Amino acid sequence: LAFALVVLAAWARMMLMAPSIVDGAGPIDAIRSSLARTRGNFWRIVGVALLYLIVSGVLTLAVKSVSGALLGMALPGSAAVGSAGVTGIGTGLIAMGGTVFRALLHRALPERVA
C-alpha cells in the first residue's frame, strides 16, 4: 500500500513532463516545470486523472462491445479480426485523448516560481 501511494504521488507530480518538453524545455527543466505546476494540486490532479481513466475505460469497453456485436452479425466468420482492428483504432483515439488531456492540464495549471 505504501509503495502504491509513492508511485501515485510520483505519477501525479511527473504527469506534466511531456507537455513541458513539447514547449521546448529540456529534461531537467521539464521535471522542474512539472513539479512546479503540480505543487498544491495533487488531489485535484489525481481526482481528474482517475475520472479520465474511468471514462476512457468505459469508452474502451463500449467500443469493444459494439464493434464485436456489429461485426459478429455482419461477418460471422471473421468478426474477431475486424473487431480487433476497430478496437485498436478506438483505443488509439482514446489514448490521443489522454495526450490532449495532459496538454490541457498543463495549460490550466500555471507554473509557480519556487
Short mmCIF file of the C-alpha atoms (twelve columns), coordinates in Angstrom:
data_MODEL
# 
_entry.id   MODEL 
# 
loop_
_atom_site.group_PDB 
_atom_site.id 
_atom_site.type_symbol 
_atom_site.label_atom_id 
_atom_site.label_alt_id 
_atom_site.label_comp_id 
_atom_site.label_asym_id 
_atom_site.label_seq_id 
_atom_site.Cartn_x 
_atom_site.Cartn_y 
_atom_site.Cartn_z 
_atom_site.pdbx_PDB_model_num 
ATOM 1   C CA . LEU A 1   0.000   0.000   0.000   1 
ATOM 2   C CA . ALA A 2   2.801   2.403   0.862   1 
ATOM 3   C CA . PHE A 3   4.574   1.634   -2.419  1 
ATOM 4   C CA . ALA A 4   1.344   2.250   -4.345  1 
ATOM 5   C CA . LEU A 5   0.961   5.660   -2.690  1 
ATOM 6   C CA . VAL A 6   4.557   6.590   -3.535  1 
ATOM 7   C CA . VAL A 7   4.031   5.555   -7.164  1 
ATOM 8   C CA . LEU A 8   0.752   7.513   -7.299  1 
ATOM 9   C CA . ALA A 9   2.459   10.604  -5.904  1 
ATOM 10  C CA . ALA A 10  5.356   10.356  -8.373  1 
ATOM 11  C CA . TRP A 11  2.936   9.797   -11.267 1 
ATOM 12  C CA . ALA A 12  0.814   12.804  -10.332 1 
ATOM 13  C CA . ARG A 13  3.821   15.086  -9.896  1 
ATOM 14  C CA . MET A 14  5.557   13.987  -13.131 1 
ATOM 15  C CA . MET A 15  2.427   13.839  -15.263 1 
ATOM 16  C CA . LEU A 16  3.153   17.138  -16.997 1 
ATOM 17  C CA . MET A 17  6.724   16.448  -18.123 1 
ATOM 18  C CA . ALA A 18  5.828   15.605  -21.737 1 
ATOM 19  C CA . PRO A 19  3.892   18.834  -22.402 1 
ATOM 20  C CA . SER A 20  6.806   20.800  -20.943 1 
ATOM 21  C CA . ILE A 21  9.210   19.074  -23.325 1 
ATOM 22  C CA . VAL A 22  6.896   19.880  -26.231 1 
ATOM 23  C CA . ASP A 23  7.049   23.520  -25.109 1 
ATOM 24  C CA . GLY A 24  10.818  23.360  -25.593 1 
ATOM 25  C CA . ALA A 25  12.101  22.581  -22.112 1 
ATOM 26  C CA . GLY A 26  14.990  20.193  -21.612 1 
ATOM 27  C CA . PRO A 27  14.624  17.086  -19.435 1 
ATOM 28  C CA . ILE A 28  15.692  18.706  -16.158 1 
ATOM 29  C CA . ASP A 29  13.656  21.843  -16.850 1 
ATOM 30  C CA . ALA A 30  10.649  19.660  -17.709 1 
ATOM 31  C CA . ILE A 31  10.927  17.907  -14.336 1 
ATOM 32  C CA . ARG A 32  11.173  21.266  -12.557 1 
ATOM 33  C CA . SER A 33  8.223   22.647  -14.523 1 
ATOM 34  C CA . SER A 34  6.089   19.582  -13.790 1 
ATOM 35  C CA . LEU A 35  6.902   19.749  -10.088 1 
ATOM 36  C CA . ALA A 36  6.170   23.482  -10.004 1 
ATOM 37  C CA . ARG A 37  2.856   23.192  -11.859 1 
ATOM 38  C CA . THR A 38  1.587   20.308  -9.741  1 
ATOM 39  C CA . ARG A 39  2.603   21.735  -6.377  1 
ATOM 40  C CA . GLY A 40  -0.514  22.117  -4.246  1 
ATOM 41  C CA . ASN A 41  -2.742  20.400  -6.817  1 
ATOM 42  C CA . PHE A 42  -2.004  16.741  -6.029  1 
ATOM 43  C CA . TRP A 43  -5.519  15.598  -5.085  1 
ATOM 44  C CA . ARG A 44  -7.145  17.628  -7.820  1 
ATOM 45  C CA . ILE A 45  -4.826  16.065  -10.416 1 
ATOM 46  C CA . VAL A 46  -5.341  12.549  -9.039  1 
ATOM 47  C CA . GLY A 47  -9.128  13.012  -8.986  1 
ATOM 48  C CA . VAL A 48  -9.368  14.356  -12.522 1 
ATOM 49  C CA . ALA A 49  -6.944  11.733  -13.847 1 
ATOM 50  C CA . LEU A 50  -8.887  8.907   -12.186 1 
ATOM 51  C CA . LEU A 51  -12.105 10.292  -13.626 1 
ATOM 52  C CA . TYR A 52  -10.467 10.337  -17.060 1 
ATOM 53  C CA . LEU A 53  -9.247  6.747   -16.595 1 
ATOM 54  C CA . ILE A 54  -12.739 5.578   -15.649 1 
ATOM 55  C CA . VAL A 55  -14.350 7.347   -18.621 1 
ATOM 56  C CA . SER A 56  -11.707 6.059   -21.048 1 
ATOM 57  C CA . GLY A 57  -12.109 2.539   -19.666 1 
ATOM 58  C CA . VAL A 58  -15.867 2.675   -20.170 1 
ATOM 59  C CA . LEU A 59  -15.364 4.021   -23.701 1 
ATOM 60  C CA . THR A 60  -12.900 1.241   -24.496 1 
ATOM 61  C CA . LEU A 61  -15.365 -1.390  -23.280 1 
ATOM 62  C CA . ALA A 62  -18.131 0.224   -25.310 1 
ATOM 63  C CA . VAL A 63  -16.013 0.246   -28.484 1 
ATOM 64  C CA . LYS A 64  -15.081 -3.410  -27.960 1 
ATOM 65  C CA . SER A 65  -18.659 -4.476  -27.259 1 
ATOM 66  C CA . VAL A 66  -20.289 -2.567  -30.090 1 
ATOM 67  C CA . SER A 67  -17.644 -3.447  -32.673 1 
ATOM 68  C CA . GLY A 68  -17.718 -7.107  -31.652 1 
ATOM 69  C CA . ALA A 69  -21.505 -7.287  -31.815 1 
ATOM 70  C CA . LEU A 70  -21.855 -5.440  -35.121 1 
ATOM 71  C CA . LEU A 71  -19.019 -7.242  -36.849 1 
ATOM 72  C CA . GLY A 72  -20.215 -10.555 -35.431 1 
ATOM 73  C CA . MET A 73  -23.556 -10.029 -37.131 1 
ATOM 74  C CA . ALA A 74  -22.087 -8.691  -40.375 1 
ATOM 75  C CA . LEU A 75  -19.096 -11.038 -40.753 1 
ATOM 76  C CA . PRO A 76  -19.727 -14.171 -38.659 1 
ATOM 77  C CA . GLY A 77  -16.556 -15.978 -39.743 1 
ATOM 78  C CA . SER A 78  -14.055 -13.154 -39.338 1 
ATOM 79  C CA . ALA A 79  -15.581 -10.947 -36.654 1 
ATOM 80  C CA . ALA A 80  -12.591 -11.334 -34.308 1 
ATOM 81  C CA . VAL A 81  -10.139 -9.875  -36.816 1 
ATOM 82  C CA . GLY A 82  -12.390 -6.935  -37.693 1 
ATOM 83  C CA . SER A 83  -13.259 -6.313  -34.074 1 
ATOM 84  C CA . ALA A 84  -9.570  -6.245  -33.151 1 
ATOM 85  C CA . GLY A 85  -8.933  -3.636  -35.853 1 
ATOM 86  C CA . VAL A 86  -11.812 -1.431  -34.761 1 
ATOM 87  C CA . THR A 87  -10.800 -1.828  -31.118 1 
ATOM 88  C CA . GLY A 88  -7.227  -0.843  -31.970 1 
ATOM 89  C CA . ILE A 89  -8.397  2.293   -33.734 1 
ATOM 90  C CA . GLY A 90  -10.750 3.179   -30.878 1 
ATOM 91  C CA . THR A 91  -8.089  2.578   -28.258 1 
ATOM 92  C CA . GLY A 92  -5.635  4.738   -30.222 1 
ATOM 93  C CA . LEU A 93  -8.138  7.582   -30.357 1 
ATOM 94  C CA . ILE A 94  -8.771  7.276   -26.621 1 
ATOM 95  C CA . ALA A 95  -5.004  7.367   -25.996 1 
ATOM 96  C CA . MET A 96  -4.761  10.528  -28.098 1 
ATOM 97  C CA . GLY A 97  -7.485  11.942  -25.870 1 
ATOM 98  C CA . GLY A 98  -5.204  11.272  -22.902 1 
ATOM 99  C CA . THR A 99  -2.434  13.271  -24.538 1 
ATOM 100 C CA . VAL A 100 -4.815  16.152  -25.174 1 
ATOM 101 C CA . PHE A 101 -5.989  15.868  -21.550 1 
ATOM 102 C CA . ARG A 102 -2.419  16.260  -20.263 1 
ATOM 103 C CA . ALA A 103 -1.763  19.191  -22.594 1 
ATOM 104 C CA . LEU A 104 -4.908  20.975  -21.390 1 
ATOM 105 C CA . LEU A 105 -3.974  20.278  -17.777 1 
ATOM 106 C CA . HIS A 106 -0.502  21.680  -18.499 1 
ATOM 107 C CA . ARG A 107 -2.061  24.893  -19.803 1 
ATOM 108 C CA . ALA A 108 -4.595  25.135  -16.975 1 
ATOM 109 C CA . LEU A 109 -2.046  24.917  -14.164 1 
ATOM 110 C CA . PRO A 110 0.174   27.990  -14.033 1 
ATOM 111 C CA . GLU A 111 3.847   27.437  -13.341 1 
ATOM 112 C CA . ARG A 112 4.678   28.571  -9.841  1 
ATOM 113 C CA . VAL A 113 8.010   30.118  -9.088  1 
ATOM 114 C CA . ALA A 114 9.769   28.367  -6.209  1 
# 
